[in-house]
Amino acid sequence: MKNIINFLKATFLAAGMLSVMSSCVKNDEWETPPFECSNKFPEPTISMADFAAQVPSTGFKLITTDQVFDGYIISSDEQGNFYKTISFQDKAVNPTVGLQIEVDKASNFADFPVGSHIRINAKGLRLGLDRGTVKLGSVDPVFAIGRIPQSLVGRYVSGVCGGNGLDIQTIVPTQLASLADAKNPNLINTLVTVPDVQFNIAEIYPAVKKFLDYDAGGQGLDTDRNIEDKSGNTAVIRNSGFFKTGGELLPTGNGNVTFVVSRYNSTWQMLIRSVSDIKFTGTRVDATPPKGGTAITYTGAFIENFESYPASPANLELYPKYVNDPVLGNRYWQLKTFSNNKYIQLGANSGTGPYVTYFAVPVDFTAANTLKFDVNVGFWNGNALKVYYTTSYTPLGDITQAAKTDITSAFTIPQVPATGYGTLAPAGTYTIPPTVTGNGFILFEYTGNGSGVTTTVQLDNIQVQ
């Protein structure tokens, strides 16, 4: 009986406690305790622009007083393209200045994602111009601007509260008209967007490259990839060897690119945060479009000695009956005159980077039997001329997509002289196979490089019979 009484007492006591507890809850929901967020540093004492203006023309300045200013994070090391640096600007929209701070700490994106409102107390740090960029960093016995040790980052950098936590704003990239506009010292370490941009054709032809090059062991290498805009302005996208998605192929289209403006000494290097900063969904713009092609006629018997073209203006590049198309580089076949004889010429001497240019001659292959031409070279240091035929090229179209048959071996292309010029002479005769019929083109391809084969090639008396 005693056990029953004790059981009933315990039951009534538990029921009473549940009743009391339920009376403290409104609408069957527990109230969430407020999140306390307090700013580590007081209100700013100086604008970021005024702070940055203190940078000396050489060396560095040690900040010895409390100088507190705000900024907004625009970089991210989440994908590995920023290494132990944080880039930030003074405003989320329409910034007037940007800075970079060196920190000996990785995964900064976890503490300060893009758009984070930060506050910096620069007392004890150095402000200086380091290889073309204004930087803020630690006192260091080796480097003028050192990396702030991981344990000390919080002494100088802190987030700014907003709502229930870190204030994070949407960064609106500054809209620019061209890549040339991006090469502005006032824009360094700010986020910008440029329209109508694409990777240079050399980056995607004859094979599409990856964002990174890799060594024999598969380790990523710091890699520059060249971009251009619709006006032919150029810039470099600099990718860190630690870029996590560096193995992806470059996009081959045209569109907008967003990047943090950067400079290494006198070389402009633009930095993307991730591949999503590149939105190339449009059709490519040909920065060096083919010339000519407005009076194409397919015949099975003709000779082109270039004597009908005017000597003025000099270096003529436009031949309406033919197509003159630089695929790589910006050099066209040009009209030249020597000893009262006219011919076309192309070379890579004094150039920069690779050159591939086609001279396309229309032919009625059903009626044609043979191909002849005269050739000469100057300053030979490697074979630069190839000859093809094709029946799948559309005039002024993408010549790289045409199926080409190499017939260079049917001709004798000089490999001398190493200095000076030789003499125009017949290269030989190629018999067109009877199976090749219909309209098509003979293609003369020049391939050279300003740092490699620079041989000059001259062509004359192109004859089909």
Wavefront OBJ file of the C-alpha trace (Angstrom):
o trace
v 0.000 0.000 0.000
v 2.865 2.338 0.869
v 4.471 1.748 -2.538
v 1.232 2.644 -4.296
v 0.970 5.935 -2.381
v 4.559 6.865 -3.234
v 3.942 6.086 -6.922
v 0.880 8.321 -6.994
v 2.803 11.181 -5.314
v 5.587 10.980 -7.927
v 3.068 10.930 -10.758
v 1.188 14.001 -9.515
v 4.515 15.856 -8.937
v 5.688 15.166 -12.511
v 2.366 16.287 -13.913
v 2.582 19.494 -11.914
v 6.066 20.254 -13.193
v 5.001 19.713 -16.825
v 2.087 22.082 -16.242
v 4.377 24.781 -14.896
v 6.857 24.328 -17.765
v 4.150 24.472 -20.445
v 2.800 27.702 -18.999
v 6.161 29.390 -19.725
v 5.979 28.648 -23.446
v 3.942 30.912 -25.713
v 2.344 29.441 -28.837
v 4.208 26.144 -28.245
v 7.504 27.744 -29.408
v 10.694 28.392 -27.517
v 12.028 31.932 -27.751
v 15.489 32.189 -29.439
v 17.927 34.083 -27.265
v 19.258 37.239 -28.937
v 22.651 37.000 -30.723
v 25.131 39.372 -29.194
v 27.484 41.073 -31.678
v 29.837 43.790 -30.605
v 32.406 45.628 -32.699
v 35.967 45.097 -31.580
v 37.188 48.456 -32.846
v 35.567 51.860 -32.305
v 34.119 53.936 -35.119
v 36.508 54.759 -38.004
v 38.915 57.616 -37.411
v 39.979 57.998 -41.040
v 38.604 57.118 -44.447
v 40.276 54.294 -46.314
v 41.082 56.681 -49.168
v 42.847 59.116 -46.828
v 44.666 56.255 -45.166
v 45.908 54.851 -48.486
v 47.012 58.341 -49.565
v 49.721 58.191 -46.901
v 51.675 55.578 -48.869
v 55.205 56.819 -49.585
v 56.571 56.794 -53.123
v 59.302 54.393 -52.002
v 59.756 52.145 -49.028
v 57.068 51.960 -46.374
v 55.472 53.873 -43.549
v 55.070 52.411 -40.085
v 51.676 53.352 -38.635
v 52.299 54.447 -35.029
v 48.874 55.802 -34.089
v 45.369 54.361 -33.964
v 44.126 54.712 -37.522
v 40.816 52.896 -37.885
v 39.019 52.560 -41.226
v 36.379 50.365 -42.884
v 36.458 48.259 -46.025
v 34.622 45.491 -47.883
v 36.161 42.152 -48.867
v 36.244 41.479 -52.622
v 38.697 38.567 -52.841
v 38.249 34.934 -51.859
v 40.790 32.170 -51.325
v 38.109 29.464 -51.338
v 39.225 28.219 -54.776
v 42.927 28.816 -54.129
v 43.476 31.695 -56.539
v 44.326 34.122 -53.752
v 47.087 33.013 -51.404
v 47.396 34.536 -47.948
v 46.237 37.923 -49.157
v 42.954 39.748 -48.745
v 41.856 42.415 -51.202
v 39.244 44.937 -50.083
v 37.804 48.249 -51.217
v 36.309 51.229 -49.416
v 32.722 50.841 -50.648
v 30.507 48.008 -51.782
v 29.401 50.118 -54.755
v 31.440 52.701 -56.688
v 34.646 52.346 -54.658
v 37.331 55.016 -54.740
v 40.280 52.957 -53.503
v 41.380 49.387 -52.886
v 44.023 47.814 -50.667
v 45.624 44.446 -50.056
v 46.613 43.067 -46.675
v 49.153 40.278 -46.217
v 48.212 37.576 -43.683
v 50.015 34.350 -42.825
v 46.719 32.499 -42.757
v 44.763 30.373 -45.226
v 41.000 29.829 -45.656
v 40.273 33.483 -44.981
v 36.997 33.114 -46.879
v 35.580 31.209 -43.910
v 35.972 34.205 -41.608
v 35.498 36.937 -44.168
v 33.447 35.895 -47.229
v 33.080 38.219 -50.205
v 31.138 41.312 -49.183
v 32.207 41.217 -45.533
v 32.290 44.608 -43.867
v 35.612 44.796 -42.037
v 37.282 47.311 -39.773
v 41.042 47.675 -39.528
v 43.176 49.314 -36.892
v 46.483 49.804 -38.674
v 48.546 50.796 -35.656
v 51.719 48.715 -35.719
v 51.449 47.790 -39.407
v 53.448 48.920 -42.404
v 51.902 50.678 -45.409
v 53.891 50.596 -48.628
v 54.031 50.133 -52.377
v 55.100 46.562 -53.051
v 55.805 45.665 -56.694
v 53.183 47.993 -58.056
v 50.473 47.422 -55.430
v 49.678 49.335 -52.241
v 49.825 46.822 -49.393
v 49.342 46.752 -45.671
v 51.294 44.209 -43.650
v 53.407 43.286 -40.710
v 56.848 44.421 -39.594
v 59.199 41.817 -41.056
v 62.995 41.405 -40.925
v 63.147 40.144 -44.517
v 60.325 41.796 -46.437
v 59.332 45.433 -46.486
v 55.679 44.410 -46.153
v 55.400 41.152 -44.198
v 52.514 38.786 -43.592
v 50.634 39.309 -40.339
v 51.077 36.122 -38.244
v 47.898 34.067 -37.956
v 47.740 34.557 -34.199
v 47.825 38.344 -34.612
v 45.331 38.846 -37.437
v 42.534 39.562 -34.956
v 44.593 42.348 -33.423
v 44.307 44.366 -36.614
v 41.285 43.079 -38.562
v 37.761 42.504 -37.337
v 34.295 42.164 -38.799
v 31.668 44.859 -38.383
v 28.342 43.872 -36.899
v 25.119 44.109 -38.834
v 21.799 42.646 -37.717
v 22.479 39.389 -35.876
v 26.020 38.890 -37.125
v 28.697 39.978 -39.536
v 27.566 42.716 -41.899
v 27.825 41.301 -45.441
v 27.027 43.553 -48.363
v 26.505 42.723 -52.046
v 29.577 43.887 -53.940
v 28.639 45.553 -57.219
v 31.614 45.374 -59.614
v 32.556 48.599 -61.311
v 31.405 48.385 -64.924
v 34.144 49.227 -67.419
v 33.981 49.605 -71.184
v 37.240 47.872 -72.063
v 40.279 46.025 -70.769
v 42.285 49.181 -71.401
v 40.126 50.961 -68.819
v 41.000 48.279 -66.249
v 44.691 49.172 -66.424
v 44.197 52.109 -64.125
v 46.249 52.443 -60.917
v 43.182 53.857 -59.155
v 41.368 50.548 -59.715
v 44.018 48.243 -58.229
v 42.463 45.919 -55.628
v 38.926 46.792 -56.649
v 36.400 44.509 -58.324
v 35.468 45.300 -61.936
v 33.523 43.753 -64.817
v 34.415 44.120 -68.501
v 32.038 43.082 -71.332
v 32.756 41.542 -74.753
v 35.872 39.694 -73.612
v 37.281 36.356 -74.761
v 40.435 34.310 -74.428
v 43.002 34.981 -77.119
v 42.764 32.486 -79.971
v 46.226 31.158 -79.058
v 44.737 29.951 -75.759
v 42.079 27.822 -77.450
v 43.618 26.926 -80.838
v 44.797 24.494 -82.072
v 43.814 22.957 -78.711
v 41.816 24.434 -75.842
v 44.090 25.004 -72.856
v 43.241 24.591 -69.188
v 43.248 27.398 -66.671
v 46.550 26.005 -65.387
v 49.618 24.392 -66.850
v 50.957 21.388 -64.928
v 54.443 19.975 -64.443
v 55.406 16.366 -65.124
v 54.331 15.380 -61.624
v 50.862 16.904 -62.000
v 51.586 19.941 -59.835
v 49.813 23.096 -60.921
v 51.987 25.992 -62.057
v 51.281 29.699 -61.764
v 49.825 30.395 -65.215
v 48.981 33.449 -67.290
v 46.099 33.238 -69.763
v 45.637 36.047 -72.262
v 42.289 37.738 -72.828
v 41.173 40.384 -75.310
v 38.134 42.576 -75.823
v 36.204 43.489 -78.960
v 38.494 46.466 -79.595
v 41.648 44.382 -79.463
v 42.747 45.523 -75.996
v 44.492 42.784 -74.047
v 45.148 41.721 -70.459
v 46.342 38.704 -68.502
v 44.311 36.487 -66.199
v 46.786 35.260 -63.577
v 45.977 31.895 -62.016
v 47.694 30.463 -58.942
v 49.167 26.978 -59.146
v 46.855 26.128 -56.225
v 43.700 27.022 -58.191
v 41.355 24.138 -57.330
v 39.555 24.166 -60.672
v 42.665 24.888 -62.714
v 42.179 21.621 -64.589
v 39.039 22.893 -66.304
v 39.214 23.896 -69.958
v 39.010 27.572 -70.823
v 35.638 28.735 -72.141
v 35.813 29.387 -75.867
v 33.036 31.948 -76.244
v 32.729 35.663 -75.551
v 31.123 37.556 -72.696
v 31.688 39.278 -69.361
v 34.630 38.753 -67.027
v 34.795 39.939 -63.423
v 38.156 40.248 -61.710
v 40.167 41.975 -59.033
v 42.518 44.432 -60.724
v 46.126 43.667 -59.851
v 49.599 44.657 -60.961
v 53.018 43.068 -60.524
v 55.575 45.814 -61.101
v 54.637 47.081 -64.583
v 52.707 43.938 -65.598
v 48.950 43.992 -65.174
v 47.610 40.706 -63.785
v 43.868 40.327 -63.310
v 42.672 37.860 -60.666
v 39.433 35.886 -60.756
v 37.988 34.374 -57.566
v 36.555 31.325 -59.326
v 35.640 30.186 -62.825
v 32.150 31.580 -62.204
v 33.656 35.052 -62.618
v 33.899 34.242 -66.335
v 30.612 34.201 -68.219
v 31.513 33.602 -71.870
v 28.233 32.456 -73.373
v 28.229 34.588 -76.523
v 29.787 34.154 -79.962
v 33.463 35.008 -80.295
v 34.522 38.287 -81.863
v 37.359 38.009 -84.375
v 39.857 40.660 -83.298
v 41.745 40.185 -86.591
v 38.965 39.342 -89.067
v 39.662 37.930 -92.504
v 40.080 40.468 -95.282
v 38.935 40.180 -98.877
v 36.528 37.465 -100.007
v 34.053 39.868 -101.598
v 34.694 38.789 -105.216
v 35.248 35.041 -104.927
v 35.207 33.212 -108.284
v 35.894 29.489 -108.627
v 37.804 28.687 -111.821
v 39.921 25.806 -113.053
v 42.533 27.833 -114.948
v 44.165 31.107 -113.852
v 47.451 32.737 -112.829
v 47.816 35.333 -110.100
v 50.972 37.431 -110.392
v 49.661 40.320 -108.222
v 50.632 42.897 -110.866
v 47.072 44.220 -111.079
v 47.157 45.489 -107.473
v 48.223 49.094 -106.827
v 51.567 49.763 -105.187
v 49.921 52.439 -103.057
v 48.981 52.269 -100.278
v 52.030 50.271 -99.231
v 51.697 46.791 -97.722
v 48.266 46.107 -99.216
v 46.357 43.401 -97.307
v 42.986 43.422 -99.071
v 42.519 41.142 -102.098
v 38.811 40.827 -103.001
v 39.277 37.596 -105.017
v 41.013 35.849 -102.112
v 40.761 35.548 -98.315
v 43.588 36.821 -96.105
v 42.933 35.444 -92.616
v 45.162 35.673 -89.502
v 44.062 32.901 -87.146
v 46.815 33.506 -84.605
v 48.421 36.896 -84.186
v 47.609 39.970 -86.208
v 49.777 39.700 -89.335
v 48.291 39.506 -92.819
v 49.912 38.572 -96.116
v 51.058 41.909 -97.569
v 51.776 43.097 -101.095
v 55.449 43.886 -101.693
v 57.463 45.116 -104.676
v 61.080 44.342 -105.514
v 62.820 44.970 -108.841
v 59.489 46.053 -110.350
v 57.910 42.701 -109.435
v 54.931 42.380 -107.098
v 54.314 39.445 -104.721
v 52.857 38.751 -101.271
v 54.967 38.306 -98.162
v 54.659 37.350 -94.495
v 57.133 36.862 -91.631
v 57.214 36.761 -87.839
v 60.378 38.801 -87.443
v 60.177 41.376 -84.622
v 56.795 39.949 -83.658
v 55.379 38.742 -80.357
v 53.899 35.313 -79.819
v 52.591 32.834 -82.401
v 51.365 33.640 -85.900
v 49.211 31.507 -88.186
v 47.805 33.225 -91.287
v 46.062 31.696 -94.310
v 45.890 32.955 -97.870
v 42.891 31.177 -99.440
v 42.695 30.886 -103.243
v 39.363 29.686 -104.749
v 39.534 26.808 -107.253
v 37.084 24.788 -109.328
v 38.670 21.395 -108.607
v 36.489 19.609 -111.150
v 38.067 21.636 -113.940
v 41.553 22.072 -112.448
v 44.429 19.643 -113.000
v 47.585 21.144 -111.523
v 48.831 23.745 -109.045
v 52.066 25.736 -109.341
v 53.545 28.753 -107.570
v 56.837 30.579 -107.077
v 58.343 30.832 -103.600
v 61.231 32.558 -101.883
v 62.369 32.781 -98.249
v 64.438 35.245 -96.273
v 66.392 34.812 -93.046
v 65.402 31.148 -92.832
v 65.471 29.656 -89.336
v 62.741 27.047 -89.698
v 59.965 25.888 -92.016
v 57.102 28.374 -91.998
v 55.027 27.519 -95.105
v 52.495 24.730 -95.611
v 50.105 24.189 -98.520
v 46.687 22.503 -98.312
v 43.560 22.000 -100.337
v 40.074 21.992 -98.872
v 36.517 21.668 -100.129
v 34.849 22.417 -96.780
v 35.811 26.033 -96.179
v 33.174 28.755 -96.376
v 34.710 32.087 -97.437
v 35.160 34.421 -94.444
v 34.045 31.617 -92.122
v 36.031 29.800 -89.440
v 38.959 28.433 -91.394
v 40.128 26.380 -88.407
v 37.081 24.125 -88.809
v 37.784 23.311 -92.465
v 39.025 19.804 -93.298
v 42.437 20.357 -94.876
v 44.672 18.008 -96.892
v 48.375 18.773 -96.547
v 50.158 18.788 -99.932
v 53.311 20.631 -98.831
v 55.532 17.637 -99.603
v 54.749 18.019 -103.317
v 56.718 21.268 -103.379
v 60.295 22.305 -102.730
v 60.354 25.089 -100.157
v 63.829 26.658 -99.730
v 65.650 26.352 -96.403
v 68.251 28.981 -97.194
v 69.520 31.637 -96.832
v 69.932 32.132 -93.075
v 70.667 35.802 -93.688
v 69.300 37.970 -96.450
v 66.886 36.815 -99.147
v 66.998 34.268 -101.928
v 65.225 34.523 -105.286
v 61.649 33.757 -106.266
v 61.638 30.412 -108.112
v 59.129 27.671 -109.057
v 58.283 25.412 -106.104
v 57.146 22.504 -108.279
v 53.875 21.127 -109.652
v 51.117 19.323 -107.790
v 48.697 17.134 -109.720
v 45.220 17.479 -108.272
v 43.665 14.011 -107.699
v 40.674 13.305 -109.967
v 38.679 12.393 -106.866
v 38.866 15.998 -105.658
v 35.938 17.773 -107.289
v 33.691 20.759 -106.748
v 34.500 24.214 -105.466
v 37.203 24.622 -102.864
v 40.394 26.435 -101.951
v 44.130 26.154 -102.031
v 45.389 27.334 -98.643
v 48.831 28.825 -98.084
v 49.497 28.681 -94.344
v 52.210 30.708 -92.670
v 53.172 29.510 -89.179
v 55.764 31.378 -87.153
v 56.527 32.819 -83.743
v 58.243 36.008 -82.671
v 60.365 33.936 -80.284
v 60.772 30.947 -82.610
v 60.510 30.505 -86.369
v 60.617 33.964 -87.929
v 61.384 32.983 -91.564
v 59.990 35.394 -94.141
v 58.019 33.762 -96.985
v 57.271 35.303 -100.395
v 54.702 33.924 -102.882
v 54.113 34.814 -106.527
v 52.658 33.452 -109.776
v 50.042 31.174 -108.198
v 48.814 29.145 -111.150
v 46.060 26.555 -111.625
v 45.671 24.759 -114.969
l 1 2 3 4 5 6 7 8 9 10 11 12 13 14 15 16 17 18 19 20 21 22 23 24 25 26 27 28 29 30 31 32 33 34 35 36 37 38 39 40 41 42 43 44 45 46 47 48 49 50 51 52 53 54 55 56 57 58 59 60 61 62 63 64 65 66 67 68 69 70 71 72 73 74 75 76 77 78 79 80 81 82 83 84 85 86 87 88 89 90 91 92 93 94 95 96 97 98 99 100 101 102 103 104 105 106 107 108 109 110 111 112 113 114 115 116 117 118 119 120 121 122 123 124 125 126 127 128 129 130 131 132 133 134 135 136 137 138 139 140 141 142 143 144 145 146 147 148 149 150 151 152 153 154 155 156 157 158 159 160 161 162 163 164 165 166 167 168 169 170 171 172 173 174 175 176 177 178 179 180 181 182 183 184 185 186 187 188 189 190 191 192 193 194 195 196 197 198 199 200 201 202 203 204 205 206 207 208 209 210 211 212 213 214 215 216 217 218 219 220 221 222 223 224 225 226 227 228 229 230 231 232 233 234 235 236 237 238 239 240 241 242 243 244 245 246 247 248 249 250 251 252 253 254 255 256 257 258 259 260 261 262 263 264 265 266 267 268 269 270 271 272 273 274 275 276 277 278 279 280 281 282 283 284 285 286 287 288 289 290 291 292 293 294 295 296 297 298 299 300 301 302 303 304 305 306 307 308 309 310 311 312 313 314 315 316 317 318 319 320 321 322 323 324 325 326 327 328 329 330 331 332 333 334 335 336 337 338 339 340 341 342 343 344 345 346 347 348 349 350 351 352 353 354 355 356 357 358 359 360 361 362 363 364 365 366 367 368 369 370 371 372 373 374 375 376 377 378 379 380 381 382 383 384 385 386 387 388 389 390 391 392 393 394 395 396 397 398 399 400 401 402 403 404 405 406 407 408 409 410 411 412 413 414 415 416 417 418 419 420 421 422 423 424 425 426 427 428 429 430 431 432 433 434 435 436 437 438 439 440 441 442 443 444 445 446 447 448 449 450 451 452 453 454 455 456 457 458 459 460 461 462 463 464 465
